[in-house]
Each structure stands twice: as structure tokens, then as C-alpha cells.
Amino acid sequence: MGLAARGWHGVVALIGLVGLGAQVIALINGENYSVLGPVMSWWNFFSYFTILSNILVLVINADLALNPSGRSSTLWRVLRLNAVVNISVTGLIAFTLLRRLPEMQALVGLGRLSDTLLHYVVPILTVLGWLLFGPRPRFTIQTVWLSLIFPGVWLVYTLLRGAAVTWYPYPFVDLRIIDPLEVLINCVFIGAMFVGFGFAVLQVDNRMKPLFSKEHADV
């Protein structure tokens, strides 16, 4: 099943690349690009958790397309878990909290294509690929706790940068439009999602063999 795994991960990486490419073109051609200028526009672009998560998914899936068994280092395992959990949370939040926002409803052309690929197609295919092909077991309790560094650092960065430049990537952390207590509650709730998803993935990782892979190597 190595060929099937390579193909799946390669396709996911390619779809992610198309989605990111479409978003880049939409960014450059958007009216905000000339208003904000290239530096601020690109800085904002790389401040979206969606973008960072999809870049990570692209890199991990490209690596798995070359090496379906994955790598043995702690860093690789943490990043692999981040790829699965972060993109799952991204998709869930996009579907439940963001899709009805006026700016999301107004998307057309490449913006709509990018939204569909990065918020829905890539998350679904990433989780399916992990369930179908693994590789696993790969994670431990330590891996789960270490994986929380990524979203934790992003949150601190987002709040500090937002206070400095008065711009936030998402309304649920935007201190310009909601009060600090509501932001805190939102952060605690979303943080609990990361912890819950992380430990759910850990349980599956340790108990369930990949559906289409003979590999079930020891950690």
C-alpha cells in the first residue's frame, strides 16, 4: 500500500499548493494590497492560522509522499500531530464560526476557490489520509503536550501583534470589537478543542491500525 499512501499524500500536498497559490494571487490582486502595501499585506497573510496550518500540512504531506513511513524524530512526530489537529480545528472553526461572515460570503473566483480548498477540502483529506494510511503509532502523551506549543505561540503572537497594529485575523480574538473577557472565553474554548482533538488523535493512533497499510510499527 506504499504507492497508494504516496499518491494520497502527494495529492493532498498538491491541493494545498493550489489553494495557497490561489490565495496568494487573490491577495496580490485585491484592493487591500495597494491600500496596506506589500509588507503589511504579506505580514497579515502569514498571520492567519489557516495559512500556517495549510503550509504545515503541505510540507508534512509532501514528506510523506516521499517517505510514507514518516520519520522517527520527536520534532517530526509533533509536527505530524500538529498537521492533523491544527487543520481539523481550522476546518471546524471555518464551518461553524466563519463561513457566514459577510466577507466570506462575498468571496468569488480565486478567493472562493482558496476558501473551499484550504478550509474544507484539505482538512477532510488530511484526516482521511491519516486514518487510511497513518503512519502509526507515532504519538505519545508528550507529543500531545508539545503540539500545543504551536497554537499557543500563535495566540500570544496574534494578541500582541493585534494590540500593536490594531488588526486581528479572526473576529473571535479581535479586541476592537469584543471585550477582553469574551476573547479570553473564546481562547479557553478553542484551547480546549486543541487539547481534546490532540488526545482523541492519540487514542486512535495507539489503538487503531491504518486501514490500508500493513505498517503498525512500535514507537
PAKE-751130 format. One line per 4 residues: number of its first residue (from 1); their letters; for each residue x, z, y negated of N, C-alpha, C. Coordinates in steps of 0.1 Angstrom, whole numbers, m for minus. Layout:
<firos>
NUM) a) X,Z,Y,X,Z,Y,X,Z,Y ~ ...
</firos>
This chain:
<firos>
1) mgla) 8,0,12,0,0,0,9,0,m13 ~ 22,m1,m11,31,m1,m23,27,m12,m32 ~ 24,m24,m27,21,m36,m35,9,m34,m43 ~ m2,m28,m37,m14,m25,m44,m12,m15,m55
5) argw) m4,m5,m52,m1,5,m62,6,m1,m74 ~ 16,m9,m71,24,m15,m82,15,m24,m90 ~ 6,m32,m83,m3,m41,m91,m12,m33,m100 ~ m18,m22,m94,m28,m14,m102,m21,m9,m115
9) hgvv) m10,m2,m113,m3,4,m124,2,m6,m134 ~ 6,m18,m129,10,m28,m138,m1,m34,m146 ~ m13,m35,m140,m25,m40,m148,m29,m29,m158 ~ m28,m17,m155,m32,m6,m165,m22,m6,m176
13) alig) m9,m8,m173,1,m9,m184,m2,m21,m193 ~ m5,m32,m187,m8,m44,m194,m20,m43,m203 ~ m31,m37,m198,m43,m35,m206,m40,m26,m218 ~ m32,m15,m215,m28,m6,m226,m20,m13,m237
17) lvgl) m11,m22,m232,m3,m30,m242,m12,m39,m250 ~ m22,m45,m244,m31,m54,m251,m39,m46,m261 ~ m44,m34,m257,m52,m26,m266,m44,m21,m278 ~ m32,m17,m275,m23,m12,m286,m19,m24,m295
21) gaqv) m17,m36,m289,m14,m47,m297,m25,m51,m306 ~ m37,m51,m301,m49,m54,m309,m51,m44,m320 ~ m48,m31,m318,m49,m21,m328,m39,m23,m339 ~ m27,m27,m335,m16,m30,m345,m20,m42,m354
25) iali) m25,m52,m348,m29,m64,m356,m41,m60,m365 ~ m51,m52,m360,m62,m48,m369,m57,m39,m380 ~ m47,m31,m377,m41,m22,m387,m34,m30,m398 ~ m26,m40,m395,m19,m48,m405,m28,m56,m413
29) ngen) m39,m61,m407,m49,m69,m414,m60,m62,m421 ~ m60,m48,m419,m70,m40,m425,m68,m38,m440 ~ m78,m35,m448,m77,m33,m462,m69,m20,m465 ~ m69,m10,m457,m62,2,m459,m47,0,m459
33) ysvl) m43,m10,m452,m28,m12,m451,m22,m15,m464 ~ m29,m23,m472,m24,m26,m486,m26,m14,m495 ~ m37,m7,m493,m40,4,m502,m30,16,m500 ~ m28,19,m487,m19,31,m484,m5,27,m484
37) gpvm) m2,14,m481,12,10,m479,16,11,m465 ~ 27,3,m461,31,3,m447,36,16,m442 ~ 43,24,m450,49,37,m445,37,46,m441 ~ 28,49,m450,17,58,m447,8,53,m436
41) swwn) 6,40,m436,m3,33,m426,3,35,m412 ~ 16,33,m410,22,35,m397,23,49,m394 ~ 25,58,m403,26,72,m401,12,77,m396 ~ 2,73,m402,m12,76,m398,m14,71,m384
45) ffsy) m10,59,m381,m12,52,m368,m6,60,m357 ~ 6,65,m359,12,73,m348,9,87,m348 ~ m1,91,m357,m6,105,m357,m19,106,m349 ~ m24,95,m345,m36,96,m336,m33,100,m322
49) ftil) m39,110,m317,m37,114,m303,m40,103,m293 ~ m50,95,m297,m54,83,m288,m42,74,m287 ~ m35,71,m298,m24,62,m297,m12,67,m289 ~ m9,80,m292,2,87,m284,m1,87,m269
53) snil) m14,90,m266,m18,91,m252,m17,78,m245 ~ m21,68,m252,m21,54,m246,m7,49,m245 ~ 2,52,m254,16,49,m253,22,55,m240 ~ 19,68,m239,24,76,m227,19,70,m214
57) vlvi) 6,66,m214,0,60,m202,7,47,m199 ~ 9,39,m209,16,26,m207,30,28,m201 ~ 38,37,m207,51,40,m202,51,45,m187 ~ 43,54,m184,42,60,m171,37,50,m161
61) nadl) 27,42,m164,22,32,m155,32,20,m153 ~ 39,17,m164,50,7,m162,61,12,m153 ~ 64,25,m154,74,30,m145,69,31,m130 ~ 56,34,m129,50,35,m115,49,21,m109
65) alnp) 47,11,m118,47,m3,m112,60,m7,m106 ~ 71,m1,m112,84,m4,m106,88,5,m95 ~ 83,18,m96,86,28,m86,73,36,m83 ~ 65,31,m73,52,37,m71,53,52,m66
69) sgrs) 64,56,m60,66,70,m56,69,79,m67 ~ 71,74,m79,74,83,m90,88,88,m90 ~ 90,97,m99,104,104,m100,102,119,m97 ~ 114,125,m94,113,139,m90,116,149,m101
73) stlw) 120,144,m112,124,154,m123,111,161,m128 ~ 114,173,m133,103,181,m139,97,174,m151 ~ 105,168,m159,100,161,m171,91,150,m167 ~ 95,142,m157,86,131,m153,73,136,m148
77) rvlr) 73,147,m140,60,152,m135,51,158,m146 ~ 57,164,m156,50,169,m167,43,157,m175 ~ 51,147,m177,46,135,m185,35,128,m177 ~ 37,128,m163,27,121,m155,14,129,m156
81) lnav) 15,142,m156,3,151,m157,m3,149,m171 ~ 5,148,m181,1,146,m195,m7,133,m196 ~ m2,122,m189,m8,109,m190,m22,110,m184 ~ m24,117,m173,m37,118,m167,m47,126,m175
85) vnis) m42,138,m179,m51,148,m186,m53,143,m200 ~ m43,139,m207,m45,135,m221,m54,124,m223 ~ m53,114,m214,m61,102,m216,m76,105,m211 ~ m77,114,m202,m91,119,m198,m98,126,m210
89) vtgl) m91,135,m216,m96,142,m228,m99,132,m239 ~ m90,122,m241,m92,112,m251,m105,104,m249 ~ m107,100,m236,m119,92,m233,m132,101,m235 ~ m131,113,m230,m143,122,m231,m147,125,m245
93) iaft) m137,128,m254,m140,131,m268,m145,118,m275 ~ m139,107,m272,m143,95,m278,m158,92,m275 ~ m162,94,m262,m176,91,m258,m186,102,m264 ~ m182,114,m264,m191,125,m268,m191,128,m283
97) llrr) m180,126,m290,m179,131,m304,m176,119,m314 ~ m170,109,m310,m165,99,m319,m173,86,m320 ~ m179,82,m309,m185,68,m308,m196,66,m318 ~ m203,76,m322,m214,74,m331,m210,76,m346
101) lpem) m197,78,m349,m193,79,m363,m195,65,m369 ~ m199,65,m382,m201,52,m389,m189,42,m388 ~ m177,48,m389,m165,39,m389,m163,33,m375 ~ m167,40,m364,m166,35,m351,m177,25,m348
105) qalv) m189,27,m353,m200,18,m351,m197,5,m359 ~ m189,5,m370,m187,m6,m378,m176,m15,m372 ~ m169,m11,m362,m158,m19,m357,m162,m32,m351 ~ m154,m43,m354,m157,m56,m349,m144,m62,m345
109) glgr) m144,m73,m338,m132,m81,m335,m122,m73,m328 ~ m109,m74,m332,m98,m67,m326,m100,m52,m326 ~ m106,m47,m337,m109,m33,m337,m118,m28,m326 ~ m128,m35,m324,m138,m32,m313,m131,m34,m299
113) lsdt) m123,m44,m298,m116,m46,m285,m106,m34,m282 ~ m99,m31,m293,m89,m20,m291,m96,m7,m288 ~ m107,m4,m295,m115,8,m292,m120,9,m278 ~ m125,m2,m273,m130,m3,m259,m119,m1,m249
117) llhy) m108,m8,m251,m97,m7,m241,m90,7,m242 ~ m87,12,m254,m79,25,m255,m88,37,m252 ~ m100,37,m256,m109,49,m254,m117,49,m241 ~ m118,38,m235,m127,38,m223,m121,31,m211
121) vvpi) m116,19,m212,m110,12,m200,m98,18,m195 ~ m88,21,m204,m76,27,m199,m78,41,m193 ~ m86,50,m200,m88,63,m193,m94,62,m179 ~ m104,53,m178,m111,52,m165,m101,47,m154
125) ltvl) m94,36,m158,m84,30,m148,m73,39,m145 ~ m69,47,m155,m58,57,m152,m62,67,m142 ~ m73,73,m144,m78,84,m135,m81,78,m121 ~ m87,66,m121,m89,59,m108,m76,56,m101
129) gwll) m66,51,m108,m53,48,m102,m46,61,m96 ~ m48,72,m104,m42,84,m98,m49,89,m86 ~ m62,88,m85,m70,91,m74,m67,82,m62 ~ m66,69,m64,m64,60,m54,m50,60,m48
133) fgpr) m40,60,m57,m26,58,m53,m17,70,m55 ~ m21,80,m62,m12,91,m65,m1,87,m75 ~ 12,90,m72,17,97,m60,14,112,m62 ~ 12,118,m50,10,133,m50,13,138,m36
137) prft) 15,151,m35,15,161,m45,27,160,m54 ~ 25,163,m67,36,162,m77,36,174,m87 ~ 25,181,m87,23,191,m98,23,206,m92 ~ 27,215,m101,26,229,m98,20,236,m110
141) iqtv) 18,249,m109,12,257,m120,21,256,m132 ~ 34,256,m129,44,254,m140,42,241,m147 ~ 39,230,m140,37,217,m146,25,217,m155 ~ 15,224,m151,3,225,m159,6,232,m173
145) wlsl) 13,243,m172,16,251,m184,25,243,m193 ~ 35,236,m187,44,228,m195,37,216,m202 ~ 27,211,m195,19,199,m200,11,203,m213 ~ 9,216,m215,2,220,m227,10,219,m240
149) ifpg) 23,217,m238,32,216,m250,28,204,m258 ~ 26,193,m251,23,180,m258,11,182,m268 ~ m1,185,m263,m12,187,m272,m11,198,m282 ~ m4,209,m278,m1,220,m287,7,216,m299
153) vwlv) 18,209,m296,27,204,m307,19,194,m316 ~ 11,185,m310,3,176,m318,m6,183,m327 ~ m13,193,m322,m23,200,m330,m16,207,m342 ~ m5,214,m340,2,221,m351,7,210,m361
157) ytll) 13,200,m356,17,189,m365,6,183,m373 ~ m6,181,m366,m17,175,m373,m22,184,m384 ~ m23,197,m382,m28,206,m392,m19,207,m404 ~ m6,208,m401,4,209,m411,5,197,m419
161) rgaa) 5,185,m413,6,173,m420,m7,170,m428 ~ m18,174,m422,m31,172,m429,m31,180,m442 ~ m26,192,m441,m25,201,m454,m16,195,m464 ~ m6,188,m460,4,182,m469,0,169,m475
165) vtwy) m7,161,m467,m10,147,m472,m25,145,m474 ~ m33,156,m471,m48,156,m472,m54,144,m464 ~ m49,142,m452,m55,132,m443,m54,138,m428 ~ m65,137,m421,m66,141,m407,m71,130,m399
169) pypf) m66,129,m387,m70,117,m378,m84,118,m372 ~ m89,131,m371,m103,133,m365,m111,142,m373 ~ m124,140,m373,m133,149,m381,m133,164,m376 ~ m131,166,m363,m132,179,m358,m120,188,m361
173) vdlr) m110,183,m368,m99,191,m373,m97,189,m388 ~ m106,182,m394,m105,179,m408,m109,190,m417 ~ m100,197,m423,m102,209,m431,m108,205,m445 ~ m109,192,m448,m115,188,m460,m130,188,m459
177) iidp) m135,187,m447,m150,185,m445,m156,196,m437 ~ m149,204,m430,m154,216,m423,m145,228,m425 ~ m151,240,m424,m144,252,m427,m134,256,m417 ~ m124,264,m420,m113,268,m410,m118,274,m397
181) levl) m129,282,m398,m134,288,m386,m139,277,m376 ~ m146,267,m382,m151,257,m373,m140,249,m367 ~ m129,246,m375,m118,239,m369,m111,248,m358 ~ m110,261,m360,m105,270,m350,m113,269,m337
185) incv) m126,270,m339,m135,269,m327,m133,256,m320 ~ m133,245,m327,m131,232,m321,m118,232,m313 ~ m107,237,m320,m94,237,m313,m94,245,m300 ~ m100,257,m301,m101,265,m289,m109,258,m278
189) figa) m120,252,m281,m128,245,m271,m120,233,m265 ~ m114,225,m274,m106,214,m268,m94,219,m261 ~ m87,229,m265,m76,235,m258,m81,240,m244 ~ m93,245,m243,m98,249,m230,m100,237,m221
193) mfvg) m104,226,m227,m105,214,m219,m92,210,m213 ~ m81,210,m221,m68,207,m216,m64,216,m204 ~ m66,229,m206,m63,238,m195,m72,235,m183 ~ m85,234,m185,m94,231,m174,m91,218,m166
197) fgfa) m89,208,m174,m85,195,m168,m72,196,m160 ~ m62,203,m166,m49,204,m160,m50,211,m147 ~ m57,222,m146,m58,229,m133,m67,222,m123 ~ m77,214,m128,m85,206,m119,m77,195,m113
201) vlqv) m68,189,m121,m59,179,m115,m50,185,m106 ~ m45,197,m109,m36,204,m99,m42,206,m86 ~ m55,210,m86,m62,213,m73,m63,200,m65 ~ m67,189,m72,m68,177,m64,m54,172,m60
205) dnrm) m44,174,m68,m31,170,m65,m26,177,m52 ~ m29,189,m50,m24,197,m39,m33,196,m27 ~ m45,192,m28,m55,192,m17,m59,178,m12 ~ m57,168,m20,m63,155,m16,m52,145,m16
209) kplf) m51,138,m4,m41,127,m3,m46,115,m11 ~ m37,107,m16,m41,94,m22,m50,86,m13 ~ m60,81,m18,m70,74,m9,m64,61,m3 ~ m55,55,m10,m49,42,m5,m34,43,m5
213) skeh) m29,54,0,m14,55,1,m11,64,12 ~ m1,60,20,3,69,31,12,80,27 ~ 16,80,14,25,90,10,18,103,7 ~ 24,114,12,19,127,8,32,136,9
217) adv) 42,133,1,55,139,2,54,153,m3 ~ 63,162,2,65,175,m3,70,176,m17 ~ 65,186,m25,70,187,m38,84,193,m38
</firos>
